[in-house]
Amino acid sequence: MKKHNFDSYFYGTFFRLSGVIILQNLLIYSVNLADNIMIGRYSEVAMNGVSLANQIQFLLQMLALGTSNGMSVLAAQYWGKRSTEPIKKIFAAANWFAVTASLALSVFVIAFPQTALGLLTDKQDAIEEGSKYIVIMGFTYCIYAVTNLLLGMLRSVETVHIGFIVTAVSLVINVSLNYILIFGKFGAPELGVRGAAFATVTSRVAELVIVCVYVFAVDKKIRLKPADLFRTDRTYMRDFLKTGLPLIGSNVSWGIAMSVQTAILGRLDSPYVLGANNIATTLFQVASVLYTSISNASSVLIGKTVGEGDVPRVKRYAKRMQVLFLIFGLVSSAIMLVTSRRVIALYNVSDGTAALARTFILILSVTIIGSSYEAPCLCGIVSGGGQTNFVLINDLIWMWGIILPMAVLSAFVFHWPIPVTFFILKADQITKCAVAVVKVNRFRWIRDLTRDAA
């Protein structure tokens, strides 16, 4: 392949995939931001309760993302070989896992909402408000998991536009119904946090319907049928579990760790910390769409190229991607710094909460540069290249062996200032960059996971 052709193909494919996924994820997090702003304007206690419930939702998102990523690593490599029948069976294996796990989580939060939220804080007023929200949201968990798995399957074969369409429709439905049901507009009852939950349920159902129509009636690449949703065999189930379980474990571990972080902050002696953390992390999630999106695009592009058997091109892609990751990190940091005051002003919160939120955002604007490099390197390049277990091992060591113990000592033994504890909780996003540099550039992660008989 000539140099100019390599450049044209690489940049064209990378930015086409990344661009659409960025727009999709931006809309997703815009929905979350709109939810938080509307609930925040309704009342600060309601906002704190919903933020707690969203920590459980975040655990579901990590479960769904891990399952989707585990499926996509295999599916993208088969797509590189233009072999689609194995993709159907790998999807079905992942679907069994996603549906079972999401139903279990759903039953737990619906049956024991206060127990679930009580694990995160001892502030009873926030638990009461959050319980009203989570018992309704629990009915969406399985719908959310299946929708994201279908979108992940399409993304692994480079079909990304439908994700943007689905999310755009969801945004319109969710924001419109939020306004009507939270505040009781146009003759509707004022439902507060329950209104926000009902709005989200409606949008989740709409998402699934649109995706199913596309997958079963429009898509010409995979040609999935309803009977294929759960039709797999032991061979592909084993392949999925071997490749996918480390990514599922990594994502679920990360989701639990984020809940533990919220629990640590929620038990600090401050009336401002929960609200400030909610505002700062919501803005961080919006800014993080850049690195999460390029991580997904990198995984698909690397996985497809590994499946094609072109190792020299895989290495060139990995080197070029690392430069782009750093550029995206700087852009993400700038977005947070420029928009922070305007975003905080949208919330109806106390001066103490607003001041602490500004400090948290400043810290996150630094750590997001590290996140934008190490996460796409490890979750995109290394996992997409076929070595999925490394991410799990690395996360377990850093988060559970170092970061969380240090944060507990900071918060409850040494009683260091709240911003210091908050920085420690996010410090692994900087330290893991050194690991990513060494790991990626040794290229020992390039592994063809496909079956020749497929």
C-alpha positions, 0 to 999 in steps of 0.5 A: 500500500502506497503512503498516500493511500495509507494516509487517505484510508486511515484518516478517512476511516478513523474520522468517519467512525469517530465522528459519528460515534462522537455525535452519538455519544455527545447526544447520549451525554447531552440527555444526561446533562439535560436530566441533571440540569432539569432535576437540579433546577427542580431541587438540589435534594432531587438532583442528589437522589437521581445522581445516586440512582445514576451510579447504579445505572452507570454500573449497568452501562459498564456491564452493557459496554463490556459485553458489547466490547467483548463481542465487537473484538471478535466481530470486527476481526471476522468482519476483516475476513468478511465472514458474517455468520460467526458474527451472528452467533457471537452476538447471540452468545453476548445477548444471553449474557447481557439479558441475564445480567441486566435482569438480575440487576433490574430485579435487585433495584426494583425490589430493594431500592433503598438498600441499593442506594444506601450502599452509596450514601447515608444521607436519607433525603437523597436515598428517598428521592433516588428510590422514587427514580430507580424503581421505575428506571429498573424496568429499562435495564434489559431494554438498554442492554439489548439496544446497546448490544445491537448497536455494538454489533452494527458498529463492529461492521462499520455501520455507525449512522443508525446509532446517531439517529437512534440517539437523536430521537431519544434526545428529543423524546427525553428532553420534551417529556422531562420538561412536561413531567418533571415540572407539570407543564401543559396540564400534566401532573408535576411528578419530579424525579418520577417524571424524569424516570418515565421520560427515560423509559419512553425514550429507551423503548423508542430506541429499541424499536428503531434499532430492531427495525433497522437490524431486521428490515434495513441492514444488508451486511449481517442480515440478522433475523429475530431467531438469531437473537439467542441462537448460538453454539458452545464453540462461539459461546466459549470464544465470547466468554474467553475474549469478552469476560475480561472486558466485562470484568474490567468494565463492571469493576470500573462501574463498582469502583465509581460507586465506591468513589461516590460512597467515599465522597458521600460520607465526607462531612460536607453538605456540598460534595454530592452535588458538586461531584454530580455537576463535575462528573456530568460535565466530565462525561460530556467532555469524555465523549471524545476519548470514549468514541475514538476508543470504540473507533480504534478498536473496530479499525484495529480489530478489522485490520488484524482480521485482514492479517496485515500486521505491518499496517496494524503497527502503523495505525497504532503509532498514528493513533497515539498522537491523535489521542493526545490531541483529543485529550487537550481538546477535551480539557479545553472544553471543560475549562471553557464551559465550566462556569456556564454549566454550573450557572445552569444549576440551582445550587448553593454557593458552596456546591458551586465553588466545590464543583469548580474545583472538581472540574479543574482537577478533571480537566487535568486528568482527562488528558491522561484518560484520553491517551490511556483509555483508547490505547488499552481499551481500543488498540490493545483490546481490539488487537486481541489481548483483552485480559490486560485491561482487566489486570491493569485496572484491578491493580491500579484501582483496587490495589492503589487508588481506592485504599489511598483515597480511604486513607486520605478521607477517613484517616488523614482527613485531608481536604476534599479536593485532595481526596478527589484528585487521588480518586482520579490519579490513576488516569495519569499514572496508567499513561506510562503503562499504556506507552510501554504496552502499546509500543511493544506490539505483543497484543496483536492476536488473530482470534478468529477460526479458520473454518468460519 
